[in-house]
Amino acid sequence: MLKPIDIKDMPGYNPIVKNGVDSASKGLVTLEDLGPGIYPCCNKHKSLLKVSKDGIWRCGELGCSNGCYWPN
C-alpha cells in the first residue's frame, strides 16, 4: 500500500526543520486519488502544495504545519 513519508525520514533531511516533520506517521496527511494521479492531502484542509523539486509537500493554509515527502 502506498503511504506518504514523514519529512524526517526523507533522504537528506535537514534537522533544523522542526514543523510538520512527522505528519504522515501521525495520520495528518494521507494519499488520495484525485483523478490524474495519487497525491498527498492534508486531512484538515485537503490539498497540499509541492514546495520542492525533491518532493516535499506542505499544506498552504496559514498556521497549518502538515506536510510530507512524496517523490512520485
Residue pairs with C-beta under 8 A, 6 or more apart in sequence:
2 31
2 38
3 24
3 31
4 23
4 24
4 29
4 30
4 31
4 40
4 57
4 68
4 69
4 70
5 24
5 68
5 69
5 70
6 21
6 22
6 23
6 24
6 25
6 68
6 69
7 13
7 17
7 20
7 21
7 22
7 23
7 56
7 67
7 68
7 69
8 21
8 22
9 69
10 54
10 55
10 56
10 69
12 54
13 21
19 65
19 67
20 28
20 58
20 59
20 65
20 66
20 67
21 67
23 29
23 65
23 66
23 67
23 68
24 68
24 69
27 43
28 42
28 43
28 44
28 66
29 40
29 41
29 42
29 43
29 48
29 57
29 66
29 67
29 68
30 40
30 41
30 43
31 38
31 39
31 40
31 41
31 70
32 38
32 39
32 40
32 41
34 41
38 72
39 47
39 48
39 57
39 70
40 48
40 57
40 68
40 70
41 47
41 48
42 48
42 59
42 61
42 64
42 66
43 66
44 59
44 61
44 64
44 66
45 59
45 60
45 61
45 64
45 66
47 60
48 57
48 58
48 59
48 60
48 66
48 67
48 68
49 57
49 58
49 59
49 60
50 56
50 57
51 57
51 58
51 67
54 69
54 71
55 69
55 70
55 71
55 72
56 67
56 68
56 69
57 67
57 68
57 69
57 70
58 65
58 66
58 67
59 65
59 66
59 67
